[in-house]
Amino acid sequence: MGDVDTSIMAVLADENLHGYAILAEVRELSDGRVRLGTGTLYGALERLQDRGCVAAEGEEIVDGRVRRYYRLTDDGRGALASELERREQLLTAARSRLAGAS
């Protein structure tokens, strides 16, 4: 799972968000290092929905535009937890190698 999918799932872990809010939360979560474009975001959301990790959860009209909200599913929570564990193991191994190279 790539950084985009992981970041989106991470910001949906504690609340349902609409597209613009997801973009802003990912930027904040990454201290500005990850800046998603709308095409990237909606492509990732579609992919995550196809995998059953994210689901659309309601809509509202704001300033004449449809605002669709997304939520992390139970399968998505499991996938995110597994991905974070995998990344933690990789980081631990990399730190160990770096310390051994000194």
N, CA, C and O atoms as a printed pandas DataFrame, in Angstrom:
     atom_number atom_name residue_name chain_id  residue_number  x_coord  y_coord  z_coord
0              1         N          MET        A               1    0.850   -1.170    0.000
1              2        CA          MET        A               1    0.000    0.000    0.000
2              3         C          MET        A               1    0.898    1.236    0.000
3              4         O          MET        A               1    1.858    1.311    0.766
4              5         N          GLY        A               2    0.589    2.180   -0.842
5              6        CA          GLY        A               2    1.419    3.368   -0.972
6              7         C          GLY        A               2    1.078    4.450    0.041
7              8         O          GLY        A               2    0.125    4.335    0.812
8              9         N          ASP        A               3    1.884    5.503    0.013
9             10        CA          ASP        A               3    1.695    6.609    0.944
10            11         C          ASP        A               3    0.350    7.303    0.772
11            12         O          ASP        A               3   -0.266    7.713    1.756
12            13         N          VAL        A               4   -0.109    7.438   -0.464
13            14        CA          VAL        A               4   -1.384    8.127   -0.703
14            15         C          VAL        A               4   -2.522    7.369   -0.031
15            16         O          VAL        A               4   -3.284    7.948    0.744
16            17         N          ASP        A               5   -2.639    6.076   -0.325
17            18        CA          ASP        A               5   -3.717    5.279    0.270
18            19         C          ASP        A               5   -3.613    5.251    1.787
19            20         O          ASP        A               5   -4.615    5.407    2.485
20            21         N          THR        A               6   -2.406    5.054    2.296
21            22        CA          THR        A               6   -2.199    4.996    3.743
22            23         C          THR        A               6   -2.580    6.317    4.398
23            24         O          THR        A               6   -3.223    6.326    5.448
24            25         N          SER        A               7   -2.191    7.421    3.794
25            26        CA          SER        A               7   -2.509    8.738    4.352
26            27         C          SER        A               7   -4.010    8.992    4.369
27            28         O          SER        A               7   -4.547    9.493    5.357
28            29         N          ILE        A               8   -4.679    8.653    3.294
29            30        CA          ILE        A               8   -6.132    8.844    3.232
30            31         C          ILE        A               8   -6.816    8.002    4.300
31            32         O          ILE        A               8   -7.687    8.492    5.019
32            33         N          MET        A               9   -6.426    6.750    4.402
33            34        CA          MET        A               9   -7.046    5.883    5.402
34            35         C          MET        A               9   -6.756    6.380    6.813
35            36         O          MET        A               9   -7.616    6.291    7.688
36            37         N          ALA        A              10   -5.558    6.899    7.041
37            38        CA          ALA        A              10   -5.195    7.391    8.369
38            39         C          ALA        A              10   -6.075    8.562    8.786
39            40         O          ALA        A              10   -6.505    8.626    9.938
40            41         N          VAL        A              11   -6.351    9.493    7.867
41            42        CA          VAL        A              11   -7.166   10.644    8.254
42            43         C          VAL        A              11   -8.638   10.283    8.391
43            44         O          VAL        A              11   -9.395   11.002    9.043
44            45         N          LEU        A              12   -9.048    9.182    7.785
45            46        CA          LEU        A              12  -10.434    8.726    7.939
46            47         C          LEU        A              12  -10.610    7.817    9.150
47            48         O          LEU        A              12  -11.731    7.403    9.446
48            49         N          ALA        A              13   -9.533    7.502    9.852
49            50        CA          ALA        A              13   -9.600    6.550   10.961
50            51         C          ALA        A              13  -10.463    7.042   12.119
51            52         O          ALA        A              13  -11.051    6.231   12.834
52            53         N          ASP        A              14  -10.546    8.358   12.313
53            54        CA          ASP        A              14  -11.299    8.836   13.469
54            55         C          ASP        A              14  -12.508    9.700   13.133
55            56         O          ASP        A              14  -13.240   10.113   14.032
56            57         N          GLU        A              15  -12.728    9.980   11.837
57            58        CA          GLU        A              15  -13.923   10.741   11.472
58            59         C          GLU        A              15  -14.196   10.636    9.984
59            60         O          GLU        A              15  -13.288   10.408    9.184
60            61         N          ASN        A              16  -15.459   10.805    9.625
61            62        CA          ASN        A              16  -15.854   10.848    8.219
62            63         C          ASN        A              16  -15.516   12.228    7.678
63            64         O          ASN        A              16  -15.744   13.236    8.347
64            65         N          LEU        A              17  -14.975   12.274    6.469
65            66        CA          LEU        A              17  -14.561   13.539    5.877
66            67         C          LEU        A              17  -14.981   13.618    4.425
67            68         O          LEU        A              17  -15.146   12.595    3.761
68            69         N          HIS        A              18  -15.155   14.830    3.934
69            70        CA          HIS        A              18  -15.406   15.052    2.513
70            71         C          HIS        A              18  -14.060   15.300    1.823
71            72         O          HIS        A              18  -13.035   15.480    2.479
72            73         N          GLY        A              19  -14.087   15.306    0.497
73            74        CA          GLY        A              19  -12.860   15.366   -0.286
74            75         C          GLY        A              19  -11.904   16.476    0.091
75            76         O          GLY        A              19  -10.725   16.219    0.335
76            77         N          TYR        A              20  -12.395   17.724    0.144
77            78        CA          TYR        A              20  -11.510   18.838    0.462
78            79         C          TYR        A              20  -10.905   18.679    1.853
79            80         O          TYR        A              20   -9.726   18.969    2.057
80            81         N          ALA        A              21  -11.707   18.221    2.805
81            82        CA          ALA        A              21  -11.206   18.014    4.167
82            83         C          ALA        A              21  -10.152   16.917    4.196
83            84         O          ALA        A              21   -9.189   17.013    4.957
84            85         N          ILE        A              22  -10.313   15.873    3.381
85            86        CA          ILE        A              22   -9.294   14.820    3.301
86            87         C          ILE        A              22   -7.988   15.424    2.804
87            88         O          ILE        A              22   -6.929   15.161    3.375
88            89         N          LEU        A              23   -8.050   16.239    1.738
89            90        CA          LEU        A              23   -6.836   16.887    1.221
90            91         C          LEU        A              23   -6.135   17.689    2.308
91            92         O          LEU        A              23   -4.920   17.586    2.478
92            93         N          ALA        A              24   -6.904   18.487    3.042
93            94        CA          ALA        A              24   -6.331   19.332    4.089
94            95         C          ALA        A              24   -5.750   18.506    5.234
95            96         O          ALA        A              24   -4.669   18.816    5.733
96            97         N          GLU        A              25   -6.454   17.464    5.650
97            98        CA          GLU        A              25   -5.983   16.628    6.760
98            99         C          GLU        A              25   -4.718   15.845    6.389
99           100         O          GLU        A              25   -3.819   15.688    7.216
100          101         N          VAL        A              26   -4.651   15.360    5.158
101          102        CA          VAL        A              26   -3.441   14.657    4.713
102          103         C          VAL        A              26   -2.262   15.618    4.727
103          104         O          VAL        A              26   -1.168   15.256    5.161
104          105         N          ARG        A              27   -2.478   16.832    4.257
105          106        CA          ARG        A              27   -1.409   17.840    4.261
106          107         C          ARG        A              27   -0.955   18.112    5.696
107          108         O          ARG        A              27    0.242   18.191    5.970
108          109         N          GLU        A              28   -1.920   18.256    6.608
109          110        CA          GLU        A              28   -1.577   18.515    8.012
110          111         C          GLU        A              28   -0.874   17.322    8.650
111          112         O          GLU        A              28    0.132   17.487    9.340
112          113         N          LEU        A              29   -1.399   16.127    8.422
113          114        CA          LEU        A              29   -0.816   14.907    8.984
114          115         C          LEU        A              29    0.646   14.749    8.573
115          116         O          LEU        A              29    1.474   14.279    9.354
116          117         N          SER        A              30    0.950   15.142    7.349
117          118        CA          SER        A              30    2.303   14.959    6.810
118          119         C          SER        A              30    3.177   16.210    6.973
119          120         O          SER        A              30    4.255   16.289    6.386
120          121         N          ASP        A              31    2.727   17.166    7.750
121          122        CA          ASP        A              31    3.436   18.441    7.909
122          123         C          ASP        A              31    3.740   19.082    6.558
123          124         O          ASP        A              31    4.802   19.673    6.361
124          125         N          GLY        A              32    2.786   18.954    5.625
125          126        CA          GLY        A              32    2.911   19.586    4.322
126          127         C          GLY        A              32    3.720   18.817    3.296
127          128         O          GLY        A              32    3.848   19.265    2.157
128          129         N          ARG        A              33    4.270   17.668    3.671
129          130        CA          ARG        A              33    5.090   16.885    2.736
130          131         C          ARG        A              33    4.257   16.175    1.685
131          132         O          ARG        A              33    4.740   15.938    0.578
132          133         N          VAL        A              34    3.014   15.829    2.007
133          134        CA          VAL        A              34    2.139   15.165    1.041
134          135         C          VAL        A              34    1.033   16.150    0.668
135          136         O          VAL        A              34    0.235   16.559    1.512
136          137         N          ARG        A              35    1.002   16.522   -0.611
137          138        CA          ARG        A              35   -0.023   17.424   -1.133
138          139         C          ARG        A              35   -0.691   16.718   -2.301
139          140         O          ARG        A              35   -0.120   16.598   -3.384
140          141         N          LEU        A              36   -1.889   16.260   -2.065
141          142        CA          LEU        A              36   -2.613   15.521   -3.090
142          143         C          LEU        A              36   -3.389   16.462   -3.991
143          144         O          LEU        A              36   -3.958   17.450   -3.528
144          145         N          GLY        A              37   -3.412   16.154   -5.276
145          146        CA          GLY        A              37   -4.306   16.838   -6.190
146          147         C          GLY        A              37   -5.653   16.147   -6.151
147          148         O          GLY        A              37   -5.765   15.020   -5.669
148          149         N          THR        A              38   -6.672   16.815   -6.655
149          150        CA          THR        A              38   -8.013   16.233   -6.606
150          151         C          THR        A              38   -8.100   14.960   -7.444
151          152         O          THR        A              38   -8.779   14.011   -7.049
152          153         N          GLY        A              39   -7.431   14.922   -8.587
153          154        CA          GLY        A              39   -7.451   13.719   -9.418
154          155         C          GLY        A              39   -6.838   12.529   -8.694
155          156         O          GLY        A              39   -7.359   11.416   -8.751
156          157         N          THR        A              40   -5.727   12.779   -8.014
157          158        CA          THR        A              40   -5.073   11.719   -7.237
158          159         C          THR        A              40   -5.977   11.260   -6.105
159          160         O          THR        A              40   -6.127   10.062   -5.866
160          161         N          LEU        A              41   -6.582   12.224   -5.405
161          162        CA          LEU        A              41   -7.460   11.886   -4.283
162          163         C          LEU        A              41   -8.623   11.018   -4.736
163          164         O          LEU        A              41   -8.861    9.953   -4.168
164          165         N          TYR        A              42   -9.349   11.466   -5.756
165          166        CA          TYR        A              42  -10.557   10.732   -6.140
166          167         C          TYR        A              42  -10.225    9.404   -6.806
167          168         O          TYR        A              42  -11.008    8.459   -6.707
168          169         N          GLY        A              43   -9.092    9.311   -7.477
169          170        CA          GLY        A              43   -8.650    8.022   -7.998
170          171         C          GLY        A              43   -8.344    7.054   -6.861
171          172         O          GLY        A              43   -8.704    5.878   -6.919
172          173         N          ALA        A              44   -7.675    7.562   -5.826
173          174        CA          ALA        A              44   -7.358    6.729   -4.659
174          175         C          ALA        A              44   -8.620    6.329   -3.912
175          176         O          ALA        A              44   -8.750    5.180   -3.491
176          177         N          LEU        A              45   -9.553    7.260   -3.741
177          178        CA          LEU        A              45  -10.802    6.924   -3.056
178          179         C          LEU        A              45  -11.568    5.847   -3.818
179          180         O          LEU        A              45  -12.138    4.941   -3.211
180          181         N          GLU        A              46  -11.581    5.941   -5.131
181          182        CA          GLU        A              46  -12.252    4.908   -5.935
182          183         C          GLU        A              46  -11.572    3.553   -5.752
183          184         O          GLU        A              46  -12.238    2.531   -5.587
184          185         N          ARG        A              47  -10.259    3.557   -5.783
185          186        CA          ARG        A              47   -9.490    2.317   -5.595
186          187         C          ARG        A              47   -9.755    1.729   -4.201
187          188         O          ARG        A              47   -9.961    0.524   -4.062
188          189         N          LEU        A              48   -9.748    2.582   -3.179
189          190        CA          LEU        A              48   -9.997    2.119   -1.812
190          191         C          LEU        A              48  -11.424    1.621   -1.633
191          192         O          LEU        A              48  -11.660    0.682   -0.872
192          193         N          GLN        A              49  -12.371    2.232   -2.320
193          194        CA          GLN        A              49  -13.749    1.743   -2.282
194          195         C          GLN        A              49  -13.852    0.383   -2.960
195          196         O          GLN        A              49  -14.539   -0.508   -2.461
196          197         N          ASP        A              50  -13.169    0.216   -4.099
197          198        CA          ASP        A              50  -13.187   -1.064   -4.802
198          199         C          ASP        A              50  -12.617   -2.178   -3.932
199          200         O          ASP        A              50  -13.047   -3.326   -4.041
200          201         N          ARG        A              51  -11.656   -1.854   -3.069
201          202        CA          ARG        A              51  -11.050   -2.838   -2.168
202          203         C          ARG        A              51  -11.845   -3.024   -0.886
203          204         O          ARG        A              51  -11.517   -3.880   -0.065
204          205         N          GLY        A              52  -12.885   -2.228   -0.716
205          206        CA          GLY        A              52  -13.712   -2.343    0.487
206          207         C          GLY        A              52  -13.125   -1.665    1.704
207          208         O          GLY        A              52  -13.577   -1.914    2.822
208          209         N          CYS        A              53  -12.129   -0.815    1.521
209          210        CA          CYS        A              53  -11.475   -0.137    2.647
210          211         C          CYS        A              53  -12.153    1.165    3.034
211          212         O          CYS        A              53  -12.095    1.584    4.190
212          213         N          VAL        A              54  -12.797    1.804    2.064
213          214        CA          VAL        A              54  -13.458    3.088    2.275
214          215         C          VAL        A              54  -14.848    3.003    1.654
215          216         O          VAL        A              54  -15.050    2.340    0.637
216          217         N          ALA        A              55  -15.793    3.678    2.277
217          218        CA          ALA        A              55  -17.163    3.724    1.742
218          219         C          ALA        A              55  -17.659    5.160    1.755
219          220         O          ALA        A              55  -17.326    5.936    2.651
220          221         N          ALA        A              56  -18.462    5.508    0.747
221          222        CA          ALA        A              56  -19.128    6.808    0.745
222          223         C          ALA        A              56  -20.183    6.776    1.842
223          224         O          ALA        A              56  -20.878    5.777    2.026
224          225         N          GLU        A              57  -20.290    7.876    2.561
225          226        CA          GLU        A              57  -21.173    7.913    3.732
226          227         C          GLU        A              57  -21.917    9.238    3.768
227          228         O          GLU        A              57  -21.617   10.098    4.596
228          229         N          GLY        A              58  -22.867    9.404    2.891
229          230        CA          GLY        A              58  -23.703   10.593    2.910
230          231         C          GLY        A              58  -23.183   11.726    2.056
231          232         O          GLY        A              58  -22.006   11.793    1.703
232          233         N          GLU        A              59  -24.114   12.620    1.735
233          234        CA          GLU        A              59  -23.809   13.791    0.918
234          235         C          GLU        A              59  -24.563   14.981    1.467
235          236         O          GLU        A              59  -25.563   14.835    2.169
236          237         N          GLU        A              60  -24.068   16.165    1.136
237          238        CA          GLU        A              60  -24.780   17.397    1.422
238          239         C          GLU        A              60  -24.460   18.385    0.307
239          240         O          GLU        A              60  -23.447   18.256   -0.382
240          241         N          ILE        A              61  -25.326   19.362    0.140
241          242        CA          ILE        A              61  -25.112   20.407   -0.852
242          243         C          ILE        A              61  -24.563   21.631   -0.126
243          244         O          ILE        A              61  -25.181   22.132    0.813
244          245         N          VAL        A              62  -23.401   22.109   -0.565
245          246        CA          VAL        A              62  -22.781   23.302    0.012
246          247         C          VAL        A              62  -22.436   24.234   -1.140
247          248         O          VAL        A              62  -21.688   23.866   -2.046
248          249         N          ASP        A              63  -22.981   25.429   -1.101
249          250        CA          ASP        A              63  -22.759   26.411   -2.169
250          251         C          ASP        A              63  -23.065   25.828   -3.544
251          252         O          ASP        A              63  -22.347   26.080   -4.511
252          253         N          GLY        A              64  -24.128   25.052   -3.617
253          254        CA          GLY        A              64  -24.571   24.482   -4.884
254          255         C          GLY        A              64  -23.773   23.291   -5.367
255          256         O          GLY        A              64  -23.992   22.817   -6.482
256          257         N          ARG        A              65  -22.864   22.804   -4.568
257          258        CA          ARG        A              65  -22.038   21.660   -4.966
258          259         C          ARG        A              65  -22.272   20.494   -4.009
259          260         O          ARG        A              65  -22.512   20.682   -2.817
260          261         N          VAL        A              66  -22.196   19.297   -4.561
261          262        CA          VAL        A              66  -22.373   18.099   -3.741
262          263         C          VAL        A              66  -21.075   17.829   -2.982
263          264         O          VAL        A              66  -19.990   17.793   -3.562
264          265         N          ARG        A              67  -21.217   17.643   -1.686
265          266        CA          ARG        A              67  -20.071   17.296   -0.838
266          267         C          ARG        A              67  -20.325   15.875   -0.341
267          268         O          ARG        A              67  -21.233   15.647    0.459
268          269         N          ARG        A              68  -19.527   14.926   -0.811
269          270        CA          ARG        A              68  -19.681   13.524   -0.431
270          271         C          ARG        A              68  -18.691   13.208    0.698
271          272         O          ARG        A              68  -17.518   13.577    0.649
272          273         N          TYR        A              69  -19.199   12.528    1.693
273          274        CA          TYR        A              69  -18.369   12.137    2.836
274          275         C          TYR        A              69  -17.936   10.686    2.691
275          276         O          TYR        A              69  -18.648    9.865    2.113
276          277         N          TYR        A              70  -16.761   10.387    3.223
277          278        CA          TYR        A              70  -16.192    9.046    3.157
278          279         C          TYR        A              70  -15.843    8.589    4.563
279          280         O          TYR        A              70  -15.514    9.386    5.442
280          281         N          ARG        A              71  -15.929    7.271    4.744
281          282        CA          ARG        A              71  -15.564    6.678    6.042
282          283         C          ARG        A              71  -14.665    5.476    5.818
283          284         O          ARG        A              71  -14.688    4.852    4.758
284          285         N          LEU        A              72  -13.876    5.165    6.829
285          286        CA          LEU        A              72  -13.035    3.977    6.812
286          287         C          LEU        A              72  -13.888    2.803    7.259
287          288         O          LEU        A              72  -14.548    2.881    8.295
288          289         N          THR        A              73  -13.886    1.726    6.503
289          290        CA          THR        A              73  -14.663    0.531    6.858
290          291         C          THR        A              73  -13.880   -0.315    7.858
291          292         O          THR        A              73  -12.716   -0.031    8.142
292          293         N          ASP        A              74  -14.519   -1.348    8.388
293          294        CA          ASP        A              74  -13.818   -2.278    9.271
294          295         C          ASP        A              74  -12.666   -2.954    8.529
295          296         O          ASP        A              74  -11.584   -3.126    9.089
296          297         N          ASP        A              75  -12.898   -3.340    7.261
297          298        CA          ASP        A              75  -11.809   -3.925    6.464
298          299         C          ASP        A              75  -10.681   -2.916    6.274
299          300         O          ASP        A              75   -9.504   -3.278    6.287
300          301         N          GLY        A              76  -11.050   -1.655    6.100
301          302        CA          GLY        A              76  -10.053   -0.602    5.958
302          303         C          GLY        A              76   -9.228   -0.424    7.219
303          304         O          GLY        A              76   -8.021   -0.196    7.151
304          305         N          ARG        A              77   -9.880   -0.528    8.371
305          306        CA          ARG        A              77   -9.143   -0.435    9.645
306          307         C          ARG        A              77   -8.131   -1.561    9.774
307          308         O          ARG        A              77   -7.001   -1.350   10.216
308          309         N          GLY        A              78   -8.546   -2.755    9.384
309          310        CA          GLY        A              78   -7.625   -3.890    9.433
310          311         C          GLY        A              78   -6.467   -3.717    8.460
311          312         O          GLY        A              78   -5.317   -4.005    8.794
312          313         N          ALA        A              79   -6.776   -3.245    7.254
313          314        CA          ALA        A              79   -5.731   -3.027    6.244
314          315         C          ALA        A              79   -4.764   -1.938    6.697
315          316         O          ALA        A              79   -3.555   -2.061    6.501
316          317         N          LEU        A              80   -5.286   -0.880    7.298
317          318        CA          LEU        A              80   -4.426    0.203    7.786
318          319         C          LEU        A              80   -3.541   -0.294    8.927
319          320         O          LEU        A              80   -2.347    0.003    8.954
320          321         N          ALA        A              81   -4.104   -1.036    9.855
321          322        CA          ALA        A              81   -3.315   -1.577   10.964
322          323         C          ALA        A              81   -2.204   -2.487   10.449
323          324         O          ALA        A              81   -1.072   -2.418   10.930
324          325         N          SER        A              82   -2.520   -3.336    9.477
325          326        CA          SER        A              82   -1.507   -4.229    8.903
326          327         C          SER        A              82   -0.407   -3.437    8.203
327          328         O          SER        A              82    0.775   -3.755    8.331
328          329         N          GLU        A              83   -0.803   -2.410    7.467
329          330        CA          GLU        A              83    0.183   -1.589    6.756
330          331         C          GLU        A              83    1.084   -0.840    7.729
331          332         O          GLU        A              83    2.290   -0.742    7.504
332          333         N          LEU        A              84    0.519   -0.315    8.795
333          334        CA          LEU        A              84    1.330    0.391    9.776
334          335         C          LEU        A              84    2.298   -0.548   10.477
335          336         O          LEU        A              84    3.435   -0.169   10.758
336          337         N          GLU        A              85    1.861   -1.763   10.759
337          338        CA          GLU        A              85    2.749   -2.768   11.355
338          339         C          GLU        A              85    3.890   -3.116   10.401
339          340         O          GLU        A              85    5.044   -3.224   10.814
340          341         N          ARG        A              86    3.556   -3.292    9.117
341          342        CA          ARG        A              86    4.579   -3.598    8.117
342          343         C          ARG        A              86    5.608   -2.480    8.041
343          344         O          ARG        A              86    6.810   -2.735    7.974
344          345         N          ARG        A              87    5.132   -1.244    8.051
345          346        CA          ARG        A              87    6.040   -0.100    7.969
346          347         C          ARG        A              87    6.894    0.016    9.225
347          348         O          ARG        A              87    8.075    0.355    9.147
348          349         N          GLU        A              88    6.305   -0.262   10.370
349          350        CA          GLU        A              88    7.064   -0.210   11.622
350          351         C          GLU        A              88    8.186   -1.251   11.623
351          352         O          GLU        A              88    9.298   -0.966   12.068
352          353         N          GLN        A              89    7.896   -2.445   11.129
353          354        CA          GLN        A              89    8.929   -3.476   11.043
354          355         C          GLN        A              89   10.056   -3.052   10.107
355          356         O          GLN        A              89   11.232   -3.270   10.400
356          357         N          LEU        A              90    9.692   -2.447    8.986
357          358        CA          LEU        A              90   10.694   -1.966    8.042
358          359         C          LEU        A              90   11.556   -0.872    8.672
359          360         O          LEU        A              90   12.778   -0.884    8.528
360          361         N          LEU        A              91   10.924    0.068    9.367
361          362        CA          LEU        A              91   11.676    1.139   10.024
362          363         C          LEU        A              91   12.608    0.597   11.099
363          364         O          LEU        A              91   13.743    1.056   11.224
364          365         N          THR        A              92   12.142   -0.369   11.870
365          366        CA          THR        A              92   12.981   -0.970   12.910
366          367         C          THR        A              92   14.208   -1.633   12.292
367          368         O          THR        A              92   15.326   -1.464   12.779
368          369         N          ALA        A              93   13.990   -2.388   11.219
369          370        CA          ALA        A              93   15.115   -3.057   10.535
370          371         C          ALA        A              93   16.083   -2.030    9.954
371          372         O          ALA        A              93   17.299   -2.196   10.053
372          373         N          ALA        A              94   15.549   -0.972    9.351
373          374        CA          ALA        A              94   16.405    0.054    8.752
374          375         C          ALA        A              94   17.213    0.781    9.827
375          376         O          ALA        A              94   18.400    1.043    9.629
376          377         N          ARG        A              95   16.593    1.109   10.954
377          378        CA          ARG        A              95   17.319    1.762   12.054
378          379         C          ARG        A              95   18.413    0.883   12.588
379          380         O          ARG        A              95   19.508    1.356   12.891
380          381         N          SER        A              96   18.126   -0.401   12.705
381          382        CA          SER        A              96   19.118   -1.349   13.192
382          383         C          SER        A              96   20.338   -1.408   12.259
383          384         O          SER        A              96   21.480   -1.411   12.719
384          385         N          ARG        A              97   20.085   -1.452   10.969
385          386        CA          ARG        A              97   21.179   -1.480    9.988
386          387         C          ARG        A              97   21.971   -0.189   10.013
387          388         O          ARG        A              97   23.199   -0.203    9.923
388          389         N          LEU        A              98   21.272    0.920   10.135
389          390        CA          LEU        A              98   21.953    2.216   10.171
390          391         C          LEU        A              98   22.841    2.315   11.413
391          392         O          LEU        A              98   23.969    2.800   11.336
392          393         N          ALA        A              99   22.337    1.860   12.540
393          394        CA          ALA        A              99   23.124    1.884   13.780
394          395         C          ALA        A              99   24.334    0.961   13.682
395          396         O          ALA        A              99   25.396    1.265   14.225
396          397         N          GLY        A             100   24.176   -0.151   12.998
397          398        CA          GLY        A             100   25.275   -1.099   12.835
398          399         C          GLY        A             100   26.340   -0.618   11.868
399          400         O          GLY        A             100   27.473   -1.099   11.906
400          401         N          ALA        A             101   25.997    0.319   11.008
401          402        CA          ALA        A             101   26.929    0.825   10.000
402          403         C          ALA        A             101   27.833    1.910   10.565
403          404         O          ALA        A             101   28.796    2.308    9.911
404          405         N          SER        A             102   27.541    2.396   11.770
405          406        CA          SER        A             102   28.336    3.485   12.347
406          407         C          SER        A             102   29.668    3.038   12.824
407          408         O          SER        A             102   30.445    3.845   13.332
